[in-house]
Amino acid sequence: MDCVFCKIMKGEIPSEKLYENDEMFIIRDIEPKAAKHYLMIPKRHYKSISEMTDEDGVAFARSLKKISDLTDKLGLQNGYRLVINQGDDAGQTVPHMHVHILAGQPLDFPDLRK
């Protein structure tokens, strides 16, 4: 498989893992869009929410919860945004499910009420 995140997980591509457990790992994004920009990457390879099994969904929920436990370690005390891009139109550039964690500055937010 030619997946950059799978290669990082296996140690074939070097990257500092800021956190890792049996289900996921967190690294810094190489093209940050905020002062602090991390990626939470599930270890099991699947591209999107629609490809998740029920078991994947449970593991993914635990991984999201773990982010809140890492607030101090990652410097997220003033708040953070979680972003999941699904598919080409949404800007998903790596076909492996992942969550962007953005923090460290006030973040603009489009008014979605319109």
N, CA, C and O atoms as CSV, one atom per row, in Angstrom:
chain,resi,resn,atom,element,x,y,z
A,1,MET,N,N,0.843,-1.175,0.000
A,1,MET,CA,C,0.000,0.000,0.000
A,1,MET,C,C,0.894,1.245,0.000
A,1,MET,O,O,1.902,1.307,0.705
A,2,ASP,N,N,0.504,2.218,-0.796
A,2,ASP,CA,C,1.316,3.425,-0.943
A,2,ASP,C,C,0.683,4.591,-0.191
A,2,ASP,O,O,0.444,5.653,-0.765
A,3,CYS,N,N,0.416,4.387,1.084
A,3,CYS,CA,C,-0.230,5.415,1.912
A,3,CYS,C,C,0.814,6.064,2.811
A,3,CYS,O,O,1.489,5.379,3.580
A,4,VAL,N,N,0.947,7.382,2.716
A,4,VAL,CA,C,1.957,8.097,3.495
A,4,VAL,C,C,1.736,7.904,4.995
A,4,VAL,O,O,2.704,7.755,5.739
A,5,PHE,N,N,0.482,7.904,5.452
A,5,PHE,CA,C,0.232,7.741,6.884
A,5,PHE,C,C,0.558,6.327,7.352
A,5,PHE,O,O,1.058,6.149,8.463
A,6,CYS,N,N,0.287,5.326,6.532
A,6,CYS,CA,C,0.649,3.948,6.881
A,6,CYS,C,C,2.171,3.811,6.948
A,6,CYS,O,O,2.699,3.100,7.803
A,7,LYS,N,N,2.871,4.494,6.042
A,7,LYS,CA,C,4.339,4.457,6.055
A,7,LYS,C,C,4.896,5.151,7.289
A,7,LYS,O,O,5.879,4.683,7.862
A,8,ILE,N,N,4.294,6.252,7.708
A,8,ILE,CA,C,4.715,6.927,8.940
A,8,ILE,C,C,4.479,6.001,10.129
A,8,ILE,O,O,5.345,5.865,10.994
A,9,MET,N,N,3.310,5.363,10.172
A,9,MET,CA,C,2.980,4.465,11.269
A,9,MET,C,C,4.008,3.339,11.388
A,9,MET,O,O,4.399,2.963,12.493
A,10,LYS,N,N,4.439,2.807,10.254
A,10,LYS,CA,C,5.400,1.697,10.238
A,10,LYS,C,C,6.842,2.150,10.431
A,10,LYS,O,O,7.736,1.313,10.555
A,11,GLY,N,N,7.087,3.463,10.459
A,11,GLY,CA,C,8.438,3.975,10.617
A,11,GLY,C,C,9.215,4.058,9.324
A,11,GLY,O,O,10.420,4.306,9.347
A,12,GLU,N,N,8.548,3.853,8.180
A,12,GLU,CA,C,9.214,3.926,6.885
A,12,GLU,C,C,9.469,5.369,6.454
A,12,GLU,O,O,10.385,5.642,5.678
A,13,ILE,N,N,8.655,6.284,6.961
A,13,ILE,CA,C,8.850,7.722,6.759
A,13,ILE,C,C,8.999,8.318,8.149
A,13,ILE,O,O,8.124,8.134,8.995
A,14,PRO,N,N,10.092,9.029,8.397
A,14,PRO,CA,C,10.286,9.578,9.740
A,14,PRO,C,C,9.300,10.705,10.058
A,14,PRO,O,O,9.020,11.568,9.226
A,15,SER,N,N,8.795,10.667,11.266
A,15,SER,CA,C,7.920,11.716,11.768
A,15,SER,C,C,7.845,11.564,13.278
A,15,SER,O,O,7.728,10.451,13.790
A,16,GLU,N,N,7.912,12.678,13.989
A,16,GLU,CA,C,7.820,12.630,15.442
A,16,GLU,C,C,6.377,12.380,15.848
A,16,GLU,O,O,5.487,13.171,15.536
A,17,LYS,N,N,6.157,11.287,16.538
A,17,LYS,CA,C,4.824,10.998,17.057
A,17,LYS,C,C,4.697,11.669,18.419
A,17,LYS,O,O,5.411,11.325,19.361
A,18,LEU,N,N,3.792,12.618,18.512
A,18,LEU,CA,C,3.588,13.354,19.745
A,18,LEU,C,C,2.812,12.523,20.757
A,18,LEU,O,O,2.940,12.714,21.966
A,19,TYR,N,N,2.008,11.599,20.246
A,19,TYR,CA,C,1.263,10.665,21.083
A,19,TYR,C,C,0.968,9.438,20.230
A,19,TYR,O,O,0.783,9.534,19.017
A,20,GLU,N,N,0.928,8.275,20.894
A,20,GLU,CA,C,0.590,7.039,20.185
A,20,GLU,C,C,-0.001,6.050,21.176
A,20,GLU,O,O,0.467,5.924,22.308
A,21,ASN,N,N,-1.039,5.351,20.729
A,21,ASN,CA,C,-1.562,4.211,21.474
A,21,ASN,C,C,-1.878,3.105,20.470
A,21,ASN,O,O,-1.440,3.180,19.322
A,22,ASP,N,N,-2.616,2.100,20.868
A,22,ASP,CA,C,-2.890,0.962,19.984
A,22,ASP,C,C,-3.802,1.310,18.817
A,22,ASP,O,O,-3.834,0.583,17.824
A,23,GLU,N,N,-4.552,2.421,18.917
A,23,GLU,CA,C,-5.561,2.740,17.903
A,23,GLU,C,C,-5.211,3.914,17.000
A,23,GLU,O,O,-5.728,4.015,15.887
A,24,MET,N,N,-4.336,4.803,17.467
A,24,MET,CA,C,-4.041,6.014,16.681
A,24,MET,C,C,-2.722,6.618,17.095
A,24,MET,O,O,-2.103,6.210,18.078
A,25,PHE,N,N,-2.301,7.617,16.307
A,25,PHE,CA,C,-1.137,8.422,16.677
A,25,PHE,C,C,-1.381,9.860,16.252
A,25,PHE,O,O,-2.225,10.135,15.399
A,26,ILE,N,N,-0.630,10.774,16.857
A,26,ILE,CA,C,-0.752,12.197,16.551
A,26,ILE,C,C,0.621,12.719,16.136
A,26,ILE,O,O,1.624,12.488,16.810
A,27,ILE,N,N,0.636,13.435,15.000
A,27,ILE,CA,C,1.853,14.058,14.489
A,27,ILE,C,C,1.557,15.525,14.156
A,27,ILE,O,O,0.400,15.945,14.138
A,28,ARG,N,N,2.607,16.289,13.895
A,28,ARG,CA,C,2.429,17.661,13.409
A,28,ARG,C,C,2.131,17.621,11.910
A,28,ARG,O,O,2.678,16.787,11.188
A,29,ASP,N,N,1.273,18.513,11.451
A,29,ASP,CA,C,1.010,18.638,10.018
A,29,ASP,C,C,2.214,19.319,9.373
A,29,ASP,O,O,2.737,20.293,9.915
A,30,ILE,N,N,2.656,18.818,8.227
A,30,ILE,CA,C,3.831,19.406,7.560
A,30,ILE,C,C,3.493,20.693,6.800
A,30,ILE,O,O,4.395,21.419,6.382
A,31,GLU,N,N,2.202,20.978,6.622
A,31,GLU,CA,C,1.767,22.236,6.001
A,31,GLU,C,C,0.759,22.903,6.930
A,31,GLU,O,O,-0.435,22.930,6.630
A,32,PRO,N,N,1.231,23.446,8.068
A,32,PRO,CA,C,0.309,23.955,9.085
A,32,PRO,C,C,-0.559,25.114,8.591
A,32,PRO,O,O,-0.104,25.995,7.861
A,33,LYS,N,N,-1.822,25.079,9.015
A,33,LYS,CA,C,-2.782,26.138,8.703
A,33,LYS,C,C,-3.113,26.959,9.944
A,33,LYS,O,O,-3.966,27.845,9.891
A,34,ALA,N,N,-2.447,26.673,11.057
A,34,ALA,CA,C,-2.617,27.413,12.314
A,34,ALA,C,C,-1.310,27.312,13.082
A,34,ALA,O,O,-0.436,26.518,12.732
A,35,ALA,N,N,-1.178,28.120,14.130
A,35,ALA,CA,C,0.045,28.105,14.944
A,35,ALA,C,C,0.352,26.699,15.451
A,35,ALA,O,O,1.513,26.293,15.509
A,36,LYS,N,N,-0.685,25.965,15.814
A,36,LYS,CA,C,-0.545,24.557,16.200
A,36,LYS,C,C,-1.478,23.758,15.303
A,36,LYS,O,O,-2.690,23.975,15.302
A,37,HIS,N,N,-0.909,22.840,14.547
A,37,HIS,CA,C,-1.696,22.043,13.602
A,37,HIS,C,C,-1.187,20.605,13.660
A,37,HIS,O,O,-0.082,20.297,13.213
A,38,TYR,N,N,-2.014,19.747,14.214
A,38,TYR,CA,C,-1.670,18.337,14.376
A,38,TYR,C,C,-2.630,17.482,13.567
A,38,TYR,O,O,-3.692,17.937,13.143
A,39,LEU,N,N,-2.232,16.236,13.365
A,39,LEU,CA,C,-3.094,15.248,12.728
A,39,LEU,C,C,-3.265,14.068,13.668
A,39,LEU,O,O,-2.281,13.530,14.177
A,40,MET,N,N,-4.510,13.660,13.903
A,40,MET,CA,C,-4.799,12.439,14.633
A,40,MET,C,C,-5.148,11.395,13.569
A,40,MET,O,O,-6.093,11.565,12.799
A,41,ILE,N,N,-4.370,10.322,13.544
A,41,ILE,CA,C,-4.485,9.343,12.467
A,41,ILE,C,C,-4.788,7.961,13.046
A,41,ILE,O,O,-3.983,7.417,13.802
A,42,PRO,N,N,-5.943,7.389,12.697
A,42,PRO,CA,C,-6.218,6.015,13.125
A,42,PRO,C,C,-5.190,5.057,12.509
A,42,PRO,O,O,-4.743,5.260,11.381
A,43,LYS,N,N,-4.830,4.037,13.244
A,43,LYS,CA,C,-3.848,3.075,12.729
A,43,LYS,C,C,-4.447,2.148,11.671
A,43,LYS,O,O,-3.746,1.708,10.760
A,44,ARG,N,N,-5.731,1.856,11.790
A,44,ARG,CA,C,-6.346,1.021,10.753
A,44,ARG,C,C,-6.634,1.901,9.537
A,44,ARG,O,O,-7.173,3.000,9.668
A,45,HIS,N,N,-6.273,1.410,8.367
A,45,HIS,CA,C,-6.429,2.188,7.140
A,45,HIS,C,C,-7.859,2.087,6.614
A,45,HIS,O,O,-8.356,1.000,6.318
A,46,TYR,N,N,-8.495,3.229,6.508
A,46,TYR,CA,C,-9.746,3.387,5.770
A,46,TYR,C,C,-9.809,4.848,5.359
A,46,TYR,O,O,-9.284,5.720,6.051
A,47,LYS,N,N,-10.454,5.109,4.229
A,47,LYS,CA,C,-10.421,6.457,3.663
A,47,LYS,C,C,-11.405,7.416,4.318
A,47,LYS,O,O,-11.099,8.596,4.493
A,48,SER,N,N,-12.578,6.921,4.678
A,48,SER,CA,C,-13.631,7.849,5.075
A,48,SER,C,C,-14.554,7.254,6.127
A,48,SER,O,O,-14.489,6.065,6.436
A,49,ILE,N,N,-15.402,8.095,6.661
A,49,ILE,CA,C,-16.386,7.649,7.638
A,49,ILE,C,C,-17.251,6.544,7.045
A,49,ILE,O,O,-17.606,5.595,7.745
A,50,SER,N,N,-17.595,6.655,5.765
A,50,SER,CA,C,-18.461,5.654,5.140
A,50,SER,C,C,-17.790,4.281,5.037
A,50,SER,O,O,-18.477,3.271,4.882
A,51,GLU,N,N,-16.469,4.232,5.121
A,51,GLU,CA,C,-15.751,2.950,5.073
A,51,GLU,C,C,-15.509,2.365,6.459
A,51,GLU,O,O,-14.997,1.251,6.573
A,52,MET,N,N,-15.867,3.091,7.515
A,52,MET,CA,C,-15.672,2.612,8.878
A,52,MET,C,C,-16.580,1.421,9.178
A,52,MET,O,O,-17.732,1.376,8.747
A,53,THR,N,N,-16.044,0.472,9.915
A,53,THR,CA,C,-16.884,-0.568,10.493
A,53,THR,C,C,-17.419,-0.028,11.816
A,53,THR,O,O,-16.986,1.030,12.275
A,54,ASP,N,N,-18.349,-0.743,12.427
A,54,ASP,CA,C,-18.835,-0.333,13.746
A,54,ASP,C,C,-17.685,-0.312,14.747
A,54,ASP,O,O,-17.600,0.584,15.586
A,55,GLU,N,N,-16.806,-1.299,14.655
A,55,GLU,CA,C,-15.634,-1.352,15.548
A,55,GLU,C,C,-14.720,-0.143,15.321
A,55,GLU,O,O,-14.198,0.432,16.276
A,56,ASP,N,N,-14.531,0.238,14.056
A,56,ASP,CA,C,-13.734,1.433,13.749
A,56,ASP,C,C,-14.362,2.666,14.375
A,56,ASP,O,O,-13.652,3.528,14.894
A,57,GLY,N,N,-15.684,2.761,14.332
A,57,GLY,CA,C,-16.382,3.903,14.897
A,57,GLY,C,C,-16.151,4.034,16.399
A,57,GLY,O,O,-15.965,5.134,16.917
A,58,VAL,N,N,-16.167,2.897,17.088
A,58,VAL,CA,C,-15.927,2.904,18.532
A,58,VAL,C,C,-14.487,3.328,18.819
A,58,VAL,O,O,-14.247,4.141,19.712
A,59,ALA,N,N,-13.535,2.786,18.072
A,59,ALA,CA,C,-12.122,3.153,18.248
A,59,ALA,C,C,-11.912,4.628,17.923
A,59,ALA,O,O,-11.152,5.315,18.606
A,60,PHE,N,N,-12.585,5.115,16.882
A,60,PHE,CA,C,-12.464,6.519,16.481
A,60,PHE,C,C,-13.002,7.431,17.581
A,60,PHE,O,O,-12.400,8.463,17.878
A,61,ALA,N,N,-14.115,7.065,18.179
A,61,ALA,CA,C,-14.679,7.856,19.285
A,61,ALA,C,C,-13.704,7.914,20.458
A,61,ALA,O,O,-13.523,8.970,21.065
A,62,ARG,N,N,-13.084,6.794,20.773
A,62,ARG,CA,C,-12.079,6.799,21.855
A,62,ARG,C,C,-10.912,7.711,21.502
A,62,ARG,O,O,-10.387,8.415,22.365
A,63,SER,N,N,-10.505,7.701,20.236
A,63,SER,CA,C,-9.395,8.546,19.788
A,63,SER,C,C,-9.754,10.025,19.901
A,63,SER,O,O,-8.928,10.831,20.327
A,64,LEU,N,N,-10.972,10.385,19.525
A,64,LEU,CA,C,-11.408,11.775,19.669
A,64,LEU,C,C,-11.415,12.187,21.135
A,64,LEU,O,O,-10.975,13.285,21.474
A,65,LYS,N,N,-11.906,11.324,21.993
A,65,LYS,CA,C,-11.935,11.614,23.429
A,65,LYS,C,C,-10.522,11.804,23.965
A,65,LYS,O,O,-10.295,12.658,24.823
A,66,LYS,N,N,-9.569,11.016,23.467
A,66,LYS,CA,C,-8.192,11.099,23.934
A,66,LYS,C,C,-7.592,12.476,23.659
A,66,LYS,O,O,-6.753,12.949,24.426
A,67,ILE,N,N,-8.011,13.119,22.579
A,67,ILE,CA,C,-7.501,14.460,22.280
A,67,ILE,C,C,-7.754,15.390,23.465
A,67,ILE,O,O,-6.886,16.190,23.816
A,68,SER,N,N,-8.926,15.295,24.080
A,68,SER,CA,C,-9.227,16.167,25.219
A,68,SER,C,C,-8.325,15.868,26.409
A,68,SER,O,O,-8.054,16.757,27.216
A,69,ASP,N,N,-7.859,14.634,26.530
A,69,ASP,CA,C,-6.928,14.282,27.605
A,69,ASP,C,C,-5.524,14.841,27.358
A,69,ASP,O,O,-4.723,14.935,28.288
A,70,LEU,N,N,-5.224,15.213,26.113
A,70,LEU,CA,C,-3.892,15.684,25.727
A,70,LEU,C,C,-3.812,17.208,25.615
A,70,LEU,O,O,-2.855,17.748,25.061
A,71,THR,N,N,-4.824,17.893,26.145
A,71,THR,CA,C,-4.887,19.354,26.039
A,71,THR,C,C,-3.593,20.027,26.480
A,71,THR,O,O,-3.057,20.869,25.760
A,72,ASP,N,N,-3.090,19.667,27.650
A,72,ASP,CA,C,-1.859,20.306,28.157
A,72,ASP,C,C,-0.649,19.917,27.315
A,72,ASP,O,O,0.165,20.774,26.970
A,73,LYS,N,N,-0.522,18.657,26.986
A,73,LYS,CA,C,0.632,18.169,26.208
A,73,LYS,C,C,0.722,18.849,24.836
A,73,LYS,O,O,1.816,19.164,24.368
A,74,LEU,N,N,-0.435,19.075,24.194
A,74,LEU,CA,C,-0.453,19.649,22.854
A,74,LEU,C,C,-0.643,21.170,22.850
A,74,LEU,O,O,-0.598,21.790,21.788
A,75,GLY,N,N,-0.853,21.770,24.012
A,75,GLY,CA,C,-1.033,23.222,24.083
A,75,GLY,C,C,-2.375,23.686,23.554
A,75,GLY,O,O,-2.453,24.675,22.825
A,76,LEU,N,N,-3.430,22.976,23.918
A,76,LEU,CA,C,-4.766,23.272,23.412
A,76,LEU,C,C,-5.655,23.963,24.450
A,76,LEU,O,O,-6.876,23.986,24.296
A,77,GLN,N,N,-5.061,24.520,25.493
A,77,GLN,CA,C,-5.820,25.056,26.619
A,77,GLN,C,C,-6.830,26.139,26.236
A,77,GLN,O,O,-7.885,26.236,26.863
A,78,ASN,N,N,-6.533,26.944,25.231
A,78,ASN,CA,C,-7.428,28.050,24.860
A,78,ASN,C,C,-8.481,27.639,23.834
A,78,ASN,O,O,-9.225,28.483,23.334
A,79,GLY,N,N,-8.546,26.365,23.524
A,79,GLY,CA,C,-9.521,25.875,22.556
A,79,GLY,C,C,-8.851,25.319,21.315
A,79,GLY,O,O,-7.684,25.592,21.034
A,80,TYR,N,N,-9.616,24.541,20.589
A,80,TYR,CA,C,-9.104,23.934,19.365
A,80,TYR,C,C,-10.256,23.578,18.441
A,80,TYR,O,O,-11.409,23.475,18.861
A,81,ARG,N,N,-9.919,23.395,17.190
A,81,ARG,CA,C,-10.893,23.001,16.170
A,81,ARG,C,C,-10.490,21.645,15.617
A,81,ARG,O,O,-9.312,21.393,15.367
A,82,LEU,N,N,-11.474,20.774,15.427
A,82,LEU,CA,C,-11.260,19.479,14.792
A,82,LEU,C,C,-11.895,19.531,13.412
A,82,LEU,O,O,-13.050,19.932,13.269
A,83,VAL,N,N,-11.137,19.122,12.391
A,83,VAL,CA,C,-11.623,19.156,11.017
A,83,VAL,C,C,-11.369,17.801,10.374
A,83,VAL,O,O,-10.276,17.244,10.476
A,84,ILE,N,N,-12.403,17.275,9.707
A,84,ILE,CA,C,-12.273,16.035,8.939
A,84,ILE,C,C,-12.674,16.353,7.506
A,84,ILE,O,O,-13.827,16.703,7.251
A,85,ASN,N,N,-11.753,16.240,6.581
A,85,ASN,CA,C,-12.045,16.429,5.163
A,85,ASN,C,C,-12.370,15.064,4.559
A,85,ASN,O,O,-11.595,14.117,4.694
A,86,GLN,N,N,-13.507,14.972,3.903
A,86,GLN,CA,C,-13.959,13.714,3.316
A,86,GLN,C,C,-14.116,13.863,1.805
A,86,GLN,O,O,-15.082,14.469,1.341
A,87,GLY,N,N,-13.193,13.327,1.048
A,87,GLY,CA,C,-13.289,13.348,-0.404
A,87,GLY,C,C,-12.601,14.535,-1.043
A,87,GLY,O,O,-12.192,15.483,-0.372
A,88,ASP,N,N,-12.485,14.460,-2.354
A,88,ASP,CA,C,-11.763,15.466,-3.127
A,88,ASP,C,C,-12.346,16.870,-2.981
A,88,ASP,O,O,-11.597,17.825,-2.778
A,89,ASP,N,N,-13.668,17.011,-3.082
A,89,ASP,CA,C,-14.282,18.336,-3.006
A,89,ASP,C,C,-14.069,18.992,-1.647
A,89,ASP,O,O,-14.100,20.218,-1.541
A,90,ALA,N,N,-13.853,18.194,-0.611
A,90,ALA,CA,C,-13.631,18.730,0.731
A,90,ALA,C,C,-12.155,19.006,0.993
A,90,ALA,O,O,-11.814,19.594,2.019
A,91,GLY,N,N,-11.276,18.591,0.085
A,91,GLY,CA,C,-9.853,18.845,0.243
A,91,GLY,C,C,-9.071,17.723,0.886
A,91,GLY,O,O,-7.963,17.945,1.374
A,92,GLN,N,N,-9.630,16.510,0.896
A,92,GLN,CA,C,-8.885,15.371,1.447
A,92,GLN,C,C,-7.769,15.008,0.477
A,92,GLN,O,O,-8.033,14.583,-0.648
A,93,THR,N,N,-6.514,15.176,0.914
A,93,THR,CA,C,-5.376,14.923,0.030
A,93,THR,C,C,-4.697,13.587,0.294
A,93,THR,O,O,-3.968,13.083,-0.561
A,94,VAL,N,N,-4.926,13.010,1.465
A,94,VAL,CA,C,-4.384,11.686,1.782
A,94,VAL,C,C,-5.573,10.754,2.002
A,94,VAL,O,O,-6.399,11.010,2.879
A,95,PRO,N,N,-5.674,9.676,1.222
A,95,PRO,CA,C,-6.836,8.796,1.327
A,95,PRO,C,C,-6.757,7.830,2.517
A,95,PRO,O,O,-6.896,6.617,2.361
A,96,HIS,N,N,-6.536,8.383,3.676
A,96,HIS,CA,C,-6.512,7.644,4.946
A,96,HIS,C,C,-7.201,8.567,5.946
A,96,HIS,O,O,-6.786,9.713,6.116
A,97,MET,N,N,-8.232,8.088,6.599
A,97,MET,CA,C,-8.993,8.902,7.550
A,97,MET,C,C,-8.040,9.596,8.524
A,97,MET,O,O,-7.114,8.969,9.039
A,98,HIS,N,N,-8.264,10.879,8.777
A,98,HIS,CA,C,-7.477,11.623,9.758
A,98,HIS,C,C,-8.238,12.866,10.189
A,98,HIS,O,O,-9.128,13.347,9.488
A,99,VAL,N,N,-7.868,13.371,11.354
A,99,VAL,CA,C,-8.516,14.550,11.915
A,99,VAL,C,C,-7.457,15.634,12.091
A,99,VAL,O,O,-6.412,15.398,12.699
A,100,HIS,N,N,-7.731,16.813,11.560
A,100,HIS,CA,C,-6.863,17.967,11.778
A,100,HIS,C,C,-7.232,18.588,13.122
A,100,HIS,O,O,-8.410,18.795,13.414
A,101,ILE,N,N,-6.231,18.880,13.932
A,101,ILE,CA,C,-6.409,19.558,15.210
A,101,ILE,C,C,-5.731,20.915,15.068
A,101,ILE,O,O,-4.507,20.991,14.958
A,102,LEU,N,N,-6.513,21.977,15.069
A,102,LEU,CA,C,-6.009,23.331,14.848
A,102,LEU,C,C,-6.157,24.145,16.126
A,102,LEU,O,O,-7.215,24.129,16.755
A,103,ALA,N,N,-5.102,24.857,16.510
A,103,ALA,CA,C,-5.128,25.626,17.763
A,103,ALA,C,C,-4.000,26.642,17.773
A,103,ALA,O,O,-3.274,26.800,16.791
A,104,GLY,N,N,-3.865,27.333,18.911
A,104,GLY,CA,C,-2.750,28.235,19.132
A,104,GLY,C,C,-2.965,29.658,18.685
A,104,GLY,O,O,-2.054,30.481,18.780
A,105,GLN,N,N,-4.169,29.970,18.190
A,105,GLN,CA,C,-4.489,31.314,17.740
A,105,GLN,C,C,-5.999,31.394,17.556
A,105,GLN,O,O,-6.661,30.361,17.447
A,106,PRO,N,N,-6.555,32.608,17.518
A,106,PRO,CA,C,-7.969,32.720,17.161
A,106,PRO,C,C,-8.152,32.238,15.718
A,106,PRO,O,O,-7.386,32.608,14.829
A,107,LEU,N,N,-9.165,31.418,15.503
A,107,LEU,CA,C,-9.404,30.850,14.178
A,107,LEU,C,C,-10.645,31.483,13.552
A,107,LEU,O,O,-11.702,31.548,14.180
A,108,ASP,N,N,-10.506,31.947,12.314
A,108,ASP,CA,C,-11.666,32.468,11.591
A,108,ASP,C,C,-12.672,31.344,11.420
A,108,ASP,O,O,-12.314,30.168,11.359
A,109,PHE,N,N,-13.926,31.726,11.344
A,109,PHE,CA,C,-14.964,30.726,11.166
A,109,PHE,C,C,-16.036,31.292,10.255
A,109,PHE,O,O,-16.594,32.349,10.549
A,110,PRO,N,N,-16.336,30.618,9.162
A,110,PRO,CA,C,-17.382,31.138,8.272
A,110,PRO,C,C,-18.742,31.049,8.972
A,110,PRO,O,O,-18.995,30.120,9.738
A,111,ASP,N,N,-19.603,32.015,8.703
A,111,ASP,CA,C,-20.938,32.011,9.274
A,111,ASP,C,C,-21.789,31.021,8.495
A,111,ASP,O,O,-22.209,31.306,7.374
A,112,LEU,N,N,-22.043,29.863,9.083
A,112,LEU,CA,C,-22.803,28.812,8.411
A,112,LEU,C,C,-24.306,28.966,8.605
A,112,LEU,O,O,-25.082,28.130,8.143
A,113,ARG,N,N,-24.716,30.025,9.282
A,113,ARG,CA,C,-26.147,30.247,9.515
A,113,ARG,C,C,-26.830,30.861,8.302
A,113,ARG,O,O,-28.059,30.886,8.243
A,114,LYS,N,N,-26.085,31.345,7.357
A,114,LYS,CA,C,-26.657,32.019,6.175
A,114,LYS,C,C,-27.110,31.023,5.153
A,114,LYS,O,O,-27.615,31.407,4.098
